Amino acid sequence: MTQRTERVSGEIREILGEVVVRQEIKDPRVRNAGIITFTFVRVTGDLRQAKAFFTVHGMYDESLERVRQGLTSAAGFMRRRIADRLHLKSTPALSFEVDRVFEQEAHIDQLLREVAKKPD
């Protein structure tokens, strides 16, 4: 990732977070979801696509999928917010993905604890 794509990625993550915190998205799948955290945004080198990874604290699979659908539905709105703030030649198209890193981390931690408990 180049320095420019890293900078744009961070700025997009910040803007998405602000839009959600300010409850600018009216979709109830997003508005009633709780605390949505955008953990990472991956932007392509040509800045035409951006994939935003998110998690919602205390939610699991089916509920997270509904939130993802709500965010996808609001992608055009959020893209306009990004365009207003970043003034890029072209604003990246947004897609959303549930970030499962915390689940994976908890699973690995559990496996390590089980291994540590086993007698030699």
Salt bridges, closest charged atoms under 4 A:
GLU11 OE2 - ARG7 NH1 3.39
GLU14 OE2 - ARG85 NH2 3.78
GLU18 OE1 - ARG22 NH2 3.94
GLU18 OE1 - ARG85 NH1 2.66
GLU24 OE2 - ARG22 NH1 3.75
GLU24 OE1 - ARG81 NE 2.75
ASP27 OD2 - ARG29 NH2 2.69
ASP61 OD1 - ARG100 NH1 3.22
GLU62 OE2 - ARG66 NH1 3.38
GLU65 OE2 - ARG68 NH2 2.64
GLU103 OE2 - ARG100 NH1 3.39
ASP109 OD2 - ARG113 NH2 2.98
